[in-house]
């Protein structure tokens, strides 16, 4: 594989690999600015998915918390995304902190994540694949501490061209992540705004409790595993799920579960739950997260 792309960018090193492709750290040959380069093998599915994803990135290109896309290339054998370079994702940062996030860090994450999803929804899109891996931290000086929402390959317009909500459908295939998926998604119900918010709730509870009750539910194949996860998820009460964590998370989940298919979530109410809790603990909104403190301590030791 050539290290140079489009005569403007050069691959520096591989920084990630997933089911769909590889991600590299690259550099702009003229400006010397770092970029992220995502390369996927070309197929009919990837062409449609990445074309859609590039359009979503382009739509939000000047929006806070959404990375800029510089180039989308359709080459002979592969497809290439060249984007704004960001830091680690929340799953990587959680592992870096030995799966221990303080309440302060979780609340700062929660407020930003809800801002991102409200912005996405306000423009008629739903994400459909909310998980820690799809939230990255900014690295540029002015964007340090800012959380970015990425990966819009599974996103969808929930508002039609006639400015109407998409119709209810209970015969849909599963879309997204087993661990963080809403109960209704498991049931085959078309996703809407409520499902993104329910997934955010599971993610925040995971950060506070280290492990969701259905983690580790195995199976001989993907279908069996998904069924086992769904059975645990649907049978556990919200009180049990939110045991030993602040009541605000229970209230959050109750709101998500109470929403009807076309309902607009009360984003203000949900954010205020976490903002008021943050204030009641007398935390300082300095965007210094647990990973910043660990990095600082390691630096001091060296």
Secondary structure, DSSP 8 states (H G I E B T S, - for coil): --SEETTTEEEEEEEEE-SS-EEEEEEETTT--EEEEEEEE--HHHHHHHHHHHHHHHHTTTSTTB--EEEEEE-SSEEEEEEE----BHHHHHHHTTT---HHHHHHHHHHHHHHHHHHHHTTEE-S---GGGEEE--SGGGTT-EEE---TT-EESB-TTS-B----S-----S-TTT--HHHHTT----HHHHHHHHHHHHHHHHHSS-TTTT---SSHHHHHHHHHHHHHHS-HHHHTTTS-HHHHHHHHHHHH--TT----HHHHHHHHHHHHHHTT-------HHHHHHHHHHHH-
